[in-house]
Amino acid sequence: MDFDKFSKDYNQILDENIKISGESSDYFVQYKIMVINNFFKRKKLNKNIKFLDLGCGIGKIEQNLLSYFPKSEIYGIDPSKESIKIALDSMKETKNISFLTYDGENIPFENNYFDVVLLSCVLHHIDPIKRSSILAETYRILKKGGYLFIFEHNPYNPLTRYVVRSCEFDIGVRLLNKKNCVHLVKKLGFLIIESRYIVFFPHFLNFLRKFEHKLGFCPLGAQYFVVSKK
């Protein structure tokens, strides 16, 4: 999918597409960042890290990540030149965040460079044949003991399938379930640390969200995440 043609209207398109949830795209960005931050808290990990957002788009993750990782070096890369331009313009005053384009296959960093790599709803946009090679690249650039965070849409959730079918920049994508995602990363040598389903309740049921942490086993969440370690 050529995201250059969607980059200027990305927020508007996405917010319109997910309005059935009662939330904006910013809610889901914050949700993912909180998952990562809570993981660091539970594991008592150093938050002064090198962090890569692989497939960063217009930089929505980066706009919020510094609040939780203020001393980190944060990088975002994406094949879409127009998206990277928007990301650069939105954060040009921020010194410890960098954005650059790449060819979609070869990550332009040396071996063992990052402490964390994030793929936030990226894998379903990659040809299934190429997913292993992209994940192998993340393995290469992660330090020993570094973490890979993957967030993906859950194909078992009917609302998720509806939203994906309705989204113009998701046309033709192939969703992958959590079991297959875990299999892919394990096959490359990653150690699975945690995997669970997330995002169970729309806004009108937000009073139930305090129970979501107990539902990670249930394959009805709108999304799931997998944390693995090199």
C-alpha positions as CSV (number, residue, x, y, z in Angstrom):
1,M,0.0,0.0,0.0
2,D,1.3,3.4,-1.0
3,F,0.8,5.5,2.1
4,D,2.1,8.7,0.5
5,K,-1.4,9.4,-0.9
6,F,-3.0,9.1,2.5
7,S,-0.4,10.8,4.7
8,K,-2.0,14.3,4.7
9,D,-5.4,13.0,5.7
10,Y,-4.2,10.1,7.8
11,N,-5.7,11.2,11.1
12,Q,-9.0,12.2,9.6
13,I,-9.3,8.9,7.7
14,L,-8.4,6.8,10.7
15,D,-10.6,8.7,13.1
16,E,-13.6,8.3,10.8
17,N,-12.9,4.6,10.3
18,I,-12.7,3.8,14.1
19,K,-15.5,6.1,15.3
20,I,-17.6,3.0,15.9
21,S,-15.4,2.5,19.0
22,G,-16.3,5.9,20.3
23,E,-12.6,6.8,20.5
24,S,-10.1,8.7,18.4
25,S,-6.8,7.3,17.1
26,D,-5.0,9.1,19.9
27,Y,-6.7,6.8,22.5
28,F,-5.2,3.8,20.8
29,V,-1.8,5.4,20.6
30,Q,-1.8,6.2,24.3
31,Y,-3.1,2.6,25.0
32,K,0.0,1.1,23.3
33,I,2.4,3.4,25.0
34,M,0.9,2.6,28.4
35,V,1.3,-1.1,27.7
36,I,5.0,-0.6,26.9
37,N,5.5,1.7,29.9
38,N,3.7,-0.7,32.3
39,F,5.9,-3.5,31.0
40,F,9.0,-1.4,31.8
41,K,7.7,-0.7,35.3
42,R,6.9,-4.3,36.1
43,K,10.3,-5.5,34.8
44,K,12.1,-2.5,36.5
45,L,13.9,-1.8,33.2
46,N,16.1,1.2,32.5
47,K,14.1,3.8,30.5
48,N,17.2,5.6,29.1
49,I,17.1,3.6,25.9
50,K,17.4,3.6,22.1
51,F,13.9,3.0,20.7
52,L,12.9,2.3,17.1
53,D,9.3,2.7,15.8
54,L,9.4,0.6,12.6
55,G,6.6,1.8,10.3
56,C,6.1,5.0,12.2
57,G,3.8,6.7,9.7
58,I,3.3,10.4,10.5
59,G,4.9,10.0,14.0
60,K,1.8,9.6,16.2
61,I,3.6,7.3,18.6
62,E,6.6,9.6,18.9
63,Q,4.4,12.6,19.7
64,N,3.5,10.9,23.0
65,L,6.4,8.6,23.8
66,L,8.7,11.2,25.2
67,S,6.4,11.8,28.1
68,Y,7.2,8.3,29.4
69,F,10.8,7.9,28.0
70,P,12.1,11.5,28.2
71,K,15.8,10.6,28.2
72,S,15.7,8.1,25.3
73,E,16.9,8.3,21.8
74,I,13.8,7.7,19.7
75,Y,13.8,6.9,16.0
76,G,11.0,6.4,13.5
77,I,11.4,5.0,10.0
78,D,8.8,4.4,7.3
79,P,8.8,3.8,3.5
80,S,6.4,6.7,3.0
81,K,8.3,9.9,2.2
82,E,5.2,12.1,2.6
83,S,4.5,10.6,6.0
84,I,8.1,11.2,7.2
85,K,7.9,14.8,6.0
86,I,4.8,15.3,8.2
87,A,6.5,13.6,11.1
88,L,9.6,15.8,10.8
89,D,7.5,19.0,10.5
90,S,5.5,18.1,13.6
91,M,8.5,17.4,15.8
92,K,11.3,19.6,14.3
93,E,12.0,21.2,17.6
94,T,12.6,17.9,19.4
95,K,16.2,17.0,19.6
96,N,16.2,13.4,20.7
97,I,13.7,12.2,18.0
98,S,14.8,11.4,14.5
99,F,12.8,10.3,11.4
100,L,13.9,8.8,8.2
101,T,12.7,6.9,5.2
102,Y,13.8,3.4,4.3
103,D,13.2,0.9,1.6
104,G,10.8,-1.2,3.5
105,E,13.1,-4.2,3.8
106,N,16.6,-3.2,5.0
107,I,16.6,-1.4,8.3
108,P,19.3,1.3,8.0
109,F,21.0,0.7,11.3
110,E,24.0,-1.4,12.4
111,N,23.7,-4.7,14.3
112,N,22.8,-4.6,18.0
113,Y,21.9,-0.9,18.0
114,F,18.5,-0.7,19.7
115,D,17.1,-1.6,23.1
116,V,13.5,-1.7,21.9
117,V,11.9,-2.1,18.5
118,L,8.1,-1.5,18.1
119,L,5.9,-2.7,15.2
120,S,2.5,-1.1,15.8
121,C,-0.1,-2.6,13.5
122,V,2.6,-2.9,10.8
123,L,2.9,-6.6,10.0
124,H,-0.6,-6.9,8.4
125,H,0.6,-4.4,5.8
126,I,3.6,-6.6,4.9
127,D,3.3,-9.4,2.3
128,P,3.2,-12.6,4.4
129,I,6.1,-13.9,2.4
130,K,8.3,-11.0,3.6
131,R,7.3,-10.9,7.3
132,S,10.0,-13.3,8.4
133,S,12.7,-11.2,6.7
134,I,11.5,-8.0,8.3
135,L,11.4,-9.7,11.7
136,A,14.9,-11.1,11.1
137,E,16.0,-7.5,10.5
138,T,14.6,-6.4,13.9
139,Y,16.5,-9.3,15.5
140,R,19.7,-8.1,13.8
141,I,19.4,-4.5,15.0
142,L,18.3,-5.3,18.6
143,K,20.9,-5.6,21.3
144,K,21.3,-8.8,23.2
145,G,18.5,-8.7,25.8
146,G,16.6,-6.1,23.7
147,Y,12.8,-6.2,23.4
148,L,10.5,-6.4,20.4
149,F,6.9,-5.2,20.9
150,I,4.4,-6.2,18.3
151,F,0.8,-4.8,18.3
152,E,-1.6,-6.2,15.7
153,H,-5.3,-6.4,14.8
154,N,-7.1,-9.5,16.1
155,P,-8.8,-11.3,13.2
156,Y,-11.0,-13.2,15.6
157,N,-12.8,-10.0,16.6
158,P,-15.7,-9.3,14.2
159,L,-15.6,-5.5,14.8
160,T,-11.9,-5.5,14.0
161,R,-12.6,-7.3,10.7
162,Y,-15.3,-4.8,9.9
163,V,-13.1,-1.8,10.6
164,V,-10.2,-3.3,8.5
165,R,-12.5,-4.0,5.6
166,S,-13.9,-0.4,5.7
167,C,-10.5,1.3,5.9
168,E,-9.2,2.5,2.5
169,F,-5.5,2.1,3.4
170,D,-6.2,-1.5,4.7
171,I,-7.5,-2.7,1.3
172,G,-6.0,-6.2,0.5
173,V,-4.2,-6.6,3.8
174,R,-3.8,-10.1,5.4
175,L,-4.4,-10.2,9.1
176,L,-2.4,-12.6,11.2
177,N,-3.6,-14.2,14.4
178,K,-1.6,-14.1,17.7
179,K,-0.6,-17.8,17.4
180,N,1.0,-17.2,14.0
181,C,2.6,-14.0,15.2
182,V,4.2,-15.9,18.1
183,H,5.3,-18.7,15.8
184,L,7.0,-16.2,13.5
185,V,9.1,-14.5,16.2
186,K,10.0,-17.8,18.0
187,K,11.2,-19.3,14.8
188,L,13.7,-16.4,14.4
189,G,15.2,-17.1,17.9
190,F,13.2,-14.6,20.0
191,L,12.1,-15.6,23.5
192,I,8.4,-14.9,24.1
193,I,8.0,-12.9,27.3
194,E,4.3,-12.0,27.1
195,S,1.4,-12.2,24.7
196,R,-2.2,-11.2,25.3
197,Y,-5.4,-9.7,23.8
198,I,-6.2,-6.1,24.5
199,V,-8.9,-3.4,23.7
200,F,-12.1,-5.2,24.7
201,F,-14.6,-2.3,25.5
202,P,-15.8,0.6,23.4
203,H,-16.1,4.0,24.9
204,F,-19.7,3.6,26.1
205,L,-18.5,0.6,28.2
206,N,-15.3,2.3,29.4
207,F,-16.3,1.7,33.1
208,L,-15.4,-1.9,32.4
209,R,-11.9,-1.2,31.1
210,K,-10.5,-1.6,34.6
211,F,-11.0,-5.4,34.1
212,E,-9.2,-5.6,30.8
213,H,-6.0,-6.8,32.4
214,K,-7.8,-9.9,33.5
215,L,-9.1,-10.7,30.0
216,G,-5.8,-11.1,28.1
217,F,-6.4,-14.8,27.6
218,C,-9.7,-14.2,25.8
219,P,-9.4,-14.0,21.9
220,L,-12.1,-11.4,21.6
221,G,-10.0,-8.3,22.1
222,A,-9.9,-5.9,19.2
223,Q,-6.1,-6.2,19.1
224,Y,-3.3,-8.2,20.7
225,F,0.3,-7.7,21.6
226,V,3.4,-9.9,21.8
227,V,6.6,-9.0,23.7
228,S,9.7,-11.0,22.8
229,K,13.4,-10.7,23.8
230,K,16.6,-11.3,21.9
